[in-house]
Amino acid sequence: MSNVLNLAPECHPTNELEVPVVRSAYDLTPDQVLLSQEHYESEVRSYPRRLPIAIKTSRGVIVEDTKGQVYLDCLAGAGALPLGYNHSEINQVLINQINAGVPYQTLDLTTPSKEAFTKAVMQFLPTNFAKTARIQFCGPSGADAVEAAIKLAKLYTKRNTMLSFHGAYHGMTNGSLALTGNLGAKSRRTGLMSDVHFMPFPYHLRCKFGLGGEQGASQSIRYIESVLCDDESGITKPAAIIVEPIQGEGGVLPAPKEWLQALRRITTEHGILLIFDEIQCGIGRSGDHFAFEASGIEPDILILSKAIGGSMPMSVILFHEKFDCWSAGEHTGTFRGNQLAMASGAKTLEIIQRDNLTENAATRGEQLRSGLRRIQANFPQIGEVRGRGLMNGVEMIKPGQINNLGHPEADPELAAKIQRAALELGLIIEKGGRQGAVLRFLPPLIISEVQINFVIDTFEKAIQLAAGAQ
């Protein structure tokens, strides 16, 4: 895979892969590393089952495993690495922090690093939203920020019901899992947060109303509004509606801007808080700073994690000052004062703006979708290509096979074969969506035109190999 080594964008020379020689007690043979993980690590591990590699070194969009195989990574830590691996400026910021003697953790005591991060976030937000915004630092995971948003919405409204959406993913803690649509993660769980109800999310290929497109999205809004206006609906008035402007784990489903606008209208009319979970789709990935910006509206609460820490653990929520009804210490966490994450996060936001990476995400995303649609024309197994910016998905189906709802049958087996074939060809992609039949592309925002061409060409070879093996 030596050709992959030359795919670093010229404007980011630090993305060239460096392969240092490592000698340590942990310098095991490749098979030993993987076997050791299988022996010691819990059965709960997930990514290694689909991507059985042991990463040795990484730079930019490139990783090399312990066997010397080189890959272009379109997973990027599930979107948590907006600048890719080991960006030289981020590395230097972290080194500077450590050398300056700044504490690693400070609870919620303030520091110059925290002040700089807060101001960087406010500057990155839409101007009108930032004017009255308050920031709350949560634990290191996005799930904790979701829990904080749930609690704040319930405190402010003095109501308990929450509305979420089919296909939603909000985390794995008690409240966030209750709001998540995936039944596999919930099938053996009891005692999750009560009073959660799920509404239909726009999904052209698998529309709940059998319409798809604008008509399907309009019917979704009609259904939500009818539930809220019906005193016999069985659903009490919710504290909040939580939504991903682009569903990620649910299969890369961008919400139409008109649908988000209607949702904003409904929640305002009914006095319900609107929470946007932009843990994965935010911070430039959509081709805008935030995915909700294309709709011209604002949330009541915005949830951020993953990329906001610049590859370090960090989560925050942002909300209008009028919703700040917390009592001191009512939602806390030991690791909400991660100073390294604040330094890397502030620098990441600076680099995204300085290097026009949101524009790069929009341009490279359109290039990727164009290439994937070209492939789709020759492979009826591709049911749909969709996405925004550098958050894209390809749904695999069984051509000519329709289920009882009139939807095409998903083909998770083919998706798994394509993912494995792509891996063997030097491309890391993820799966998700209904039955795991959606192949997902979440590369770092720094990815170049040449690298996107490699992704397209390699994916085409992977689907040829996988489809030919059926």
N, C-alpha and C positions, 0 to 999 in steps of 0.2 A: 504493500500500500504506500510506496514511497511517493506516488503522485499526490497523495493527500497532504503530505508535508509541505507542499508548495502552494497550498490554497489559502494561506493567511493573507488578509487584505493589506495592500501596500501602505495604507494609512495607519496601520497598527502593526509595525514591525515586531513588537514584543509578543505577537501571537505565534511567531515561529516556534515550533516545538523544540525544546531542549530535552535531551535524554541523559540525565546525569547517571553516573555509575553509583549504585547504592550497595553498600556492604554493611550488613548489621545482623543482629540475632534474628531479625524478621525477614531476611533475604532468602526466603524459601523458594523452592522450585514452583512453577506456575500451578501444577496440579496439586501440590501440597497446600498452597494458599487457599484454593477453592475448597479442597477437601476439609481443611481446618475450619473454614467458615461453616461448612455444612455440619461438622461435628459439634462445634461449640455454640453456634448461634441458634436462637429459638426458631421454631417452625413458623413464627409470625413473619419472618423475612419474606419480602415479595419481589423486589426488583431483581435479585440474583437468580430467581427462577426463570425469568424471561431473558435476562441479560447476564449470562454466566461468565463474567469477566472479572479480573482483579486488576484494578487500575494502579499503574506504577507511577506515571507522571502525566502532566497535562499543561497545556498552554493555549489560551484563546479558545477556539472551538475544537481543538484537537486533544485527544487523549491516547495514551499508549498503555497497553496492558503488560502484564508480567511475562507474556510470551513474545513480546516485541511487535504484536499486531497494533496497527494504528487505526484510529476511528475518528470520523467527524461526528460530533455529539449534537443531536437535535433533541436532547432531553434537558440539558443544562440545569441539573438539580431540580427537576420539575418546575423550572422557571425561576429558580432562586439565584441564578448566576447570569444577570443581565449583561455583564461585560465578559462573560466566559471565565475560563480558569486562569488564575495567577496573573491578572492584569498588573503590569509593572507599577502603575501609579497607586493602585489599591495596596499592593504589597508594601510599597514605600510608606504609605500612610500608616499601615499597621506597625511597621518597624519603627517609625517615628513616635507613635503612641507609646510603644513599649519602652523605647529608649528615654522618653521624657518622664518616665516614672508615673504615668497616669494609671490610676487603679483600673483593674479589669471590670469590676462591678461596683456600683455605688448605691444600690437600692433606688430610691427616687431623689437622692441628693443631687444637686445640679453641679455641672462642671462646664468649662469652656467648650468641651467637645459636645456636650448635650445642647448647649446654647446654639452652637453652630449647626448641629443637625436639625434642631427645631426650626431655625430660620430657613434652612435649605428646603425643608419639607413645605413650609408655608409659601416659599417662593415658587415651588414646583406646582402647587395647587392652582386651580383657576382663581383668578384675582378676586372675584366676588365671594366665592366660598371661603377664601383665606381671610377676608376682612373680619369675619365673626367666628372663625374656627378656634376650637380648643383641641389640643392634642393630649391623648392619654397613652402612656407607655404601659404595655402589657407584658406578659411573660414572653419567652422567646418564640413560641409557636403561634401560627395563625389561629389555631383552635382556641387559644386563650383569649385572643382579641375578639373572636366570635362570641365567646362566653361573656366577655365584658359588654359587648354590644347588646346581647340579649338582656342582661341584667339592667343596663341603663334604660333600654326601651321600656321595660316593665316598671322600673322605678318611676319614670317620668309620666307614663300614661296611667299607672295604677291598674293595668290590665295584664292578663296572663297568656292569652292565646297568641300564637305565632303562625304566620303563613310562610310557607316555603314553596318550592317548585319541583315537579317531576324532573329527575336528572340532576338535581342540585348536589353539590359537594361543599360542605362547610367544615369538615374536620372529624376527629375521632373521639373527642371528649363527650361527656354525657349530653350537654345541650346541643353542641355542634353536630353530633351524630344523629340526634333526634331530628335535626333539620336537613339531613342528608338523604337523598333519594335512594341510593344504592342499598338494595335489600340484602346483598351478600354480607355486608358489614354489620347488619342489624339482626340477621336471622337467629343468632344464638344469644341475643341480648334481651334482658328484661329490665324494667325500671328506668327507661330513658325518660327524658323530660316530657311531661304531658302537655296536652292542648296544642299540638302541632298538626297543621293541616296542609295538604299539598295541592297546589294549583297547576294547571297545564302550562307548560313553557312552549313557546313557538318552535316547531320542529317540522320543517317542510317535508322531509322524507317519511316521517312517522307522526303525522298530525293526528291529534286525538279526535279531531272533528272530521277527518277524512277530506280536508280541503287543501291544506298546505298554503304556502306563500302568504300574501297579505290577508287573504280571507281567513286562513287558519289563525293568524295572529290576532285578527279582529275578534274572532269567536272566543279566543282565550280571554281577551279583555272583557268581553260581554259576560263570560261565565264568572270571572272574578267579581265583576260589578254586581251581577245578579245574586251571588252568594252574600255579599256585604249588604245588599238592600232587602234581602228576604228574611223576614222575622221568623220563618219556619225552616231556615237553612240548616239549623243544628249547630252552627258555628258562631260562637260569641265574637263580639267585636275584637279584633286583634290589637295587640300592642304595636306590632310592626310586621311588615312584609320584608323578607330578606331575599335578595336576588343577586346572581352573578350577571353582570352585563354581557359577559361571554362565558357560557358554561364551559368548564374545562374537562374534568373527569367524566362529565355526562356525555361527552362526545364532540366537543368543540362546536358549540352552538351559539352564534352571535345573536343577541336579542335585537330585533329591528328597532331603529330609533323611534319610530312612531309608537311602537308598543311600550317602550320605556317612558315616553312622554305621557301616554295614557295612564300608565301605572302611577306616575307622579301626580297626575290630575286626581285620580281616584283616592290615593292615600291622603292628599291634601284635603279633599272634600270630606273625608270621613275621619279626619284627625288621627290618622295612623302614621307611624314613623316608617320611612322608607330607608332601608339599610342596603347599601351596595357592598358586596364582598368582592373586592378587587385584589385579593391575595395573589392570584395568578395572572389575571389579565391587566393589572395596573402597571405603573412605572414604565411607560413607553411601549409595552409589548403590543398594544392594539394599533399602534401608529399614531396615537395621541398620548399625552401624558397619562390620562386615565380613560378607560373605555367609555365611561358615561358621558364624556365631553361631546362626543359626536351627536348626542341627542339634545344638547343644549339645555339640560336640566341639572339639578344638584340633588344629592341625597341628603337625608337628615343625619345619617351616620355612615362614614366611610371606613372600611376595614382594610388594612394593609399589612402584609408580611412578605415573605420570600424576598423579592428583589429590593425591598425598602432598606434592608440591612446591608446591601452591597455584598452579598454572599455570606454574611455573618448572621447569626440568629437574632431576629428582631421582629416585633409586631406592635402596631399602634392602631388606635381608632381616632378618628377626627370627627367632630360634630359641632353644630352651631352652639354658641355659648348659652343659649336659652335652655338647652337640654342638660346643662351641667348641674345635675341635682344630687351628685354624690355627697355622702358624708365622708370625712377623712378616713382613709384606710378601708373603705367599704369594698374595694377590689384591689388586691395587692399581689405581689409576686417578687420573690427574691431576685430573680434575674431580669428584672425590667430595667436595670441600669447598666446594660452591656455597653461599656465605653468603646470597645473595639468596633462593635457594630455601628455605633453612632458615627464614629470617624469614617469607617468605610462606606456607610450609607450616605453621608453628606458628600463625600468625594464622588460616589457613583452618580448621584443626582447632578452634580456639577459636570461630570464627563458626558452624561447623556445629553445635557443641554448644549455643552460646548461643541460636541462632535456631531450634533444633529442626528442622534441615534433613533429618535422617534420617527423622523423622516426616513431613515434607513430601514426601520422596521416596516413602514408602509410600503416602500419601494420594493424591498426584497420579498416581502410577503406577497405582493401582487405578482412578482416574477415567479415565485414558488407555485402559487395557485394556477397561474397560466400554464406552467410546465406540467403540473399534475392533471389539469383538464385536457391537455394534449394527450397525455397517457390514457386518460379515461376514454377518449374517443376510440381507442383500440382494445380496451378491456371492459366488457360489459359487467365484469365482477365489481367494478367501482360504481357504487350506487350514487355517491355524492362527494364532491370536493367542496369544502367550506372553510371559512375562517376570516379573521381580520388581522392585519399586521403580521407579526411572526407567531401567531397562534392559529394553527391550521390542522385540519383533520380530513382523512379519507375513509369513508365508510364502505366496507366490503360486504357484498350481498351475493346471493345465489341467483343468477339471472333466470328470469322466468318463473321463479317460485314466489308465490304470494301467500301470506298468512291470512287468518280469518278476518283480520281488520283491513285487509286490502293493502297491507304494507309489504315491501319486499323482505324476504327471509334474510336475516343476517348470516354472515359466514365467518364466525369467530375462528374456525380452524384455518381458513385461508389467511386471515389476518395474522395469526400466530406464525404460520409458515413464512409469510412475507417478512415479518419482523426478524425472524431467525436468519433468513436469507440475506436481508439487508445487513445484519450484524456481521455475517461472514464476509460480506463485501466491503466492510469498513464504515457502516453507517448505523448510528444508534438512534432508533425511534421508539416511541412508547405506544401502548395500546390503551384503549378506554372505551367509553360509551356502552350502549346496549350490547350485552353479551360479550363485551371486549372485542367488538368487530370494527372499531374505529382506530386507524393508525394515526398517531398524533405527532406533530412537528412543532417543537418549542426550542429552536436554536437560540443562542445568545444574540443580543441586539447588534453586535459588531459583525455579524456574518456578512461576507462579501458576495458580489455578483458571481464570481468564479466558484465560490463555495456552494452557492445555491444551485448552480448548474451541476456540480458534482452530486448534490443531494437528489436532484431530479433524475439524472442519468443512472445513479445507483439504485434509486427506488424502482425505476423502470426495469432494470436488470433483475432486481429482487422479485418483482411481481411476475416477470417472465419465467423465472426459475420455479417459483412457488406454484403458479397456475399450471405450468407444464408438468409438475409432479403430481397433480391431482388425477 
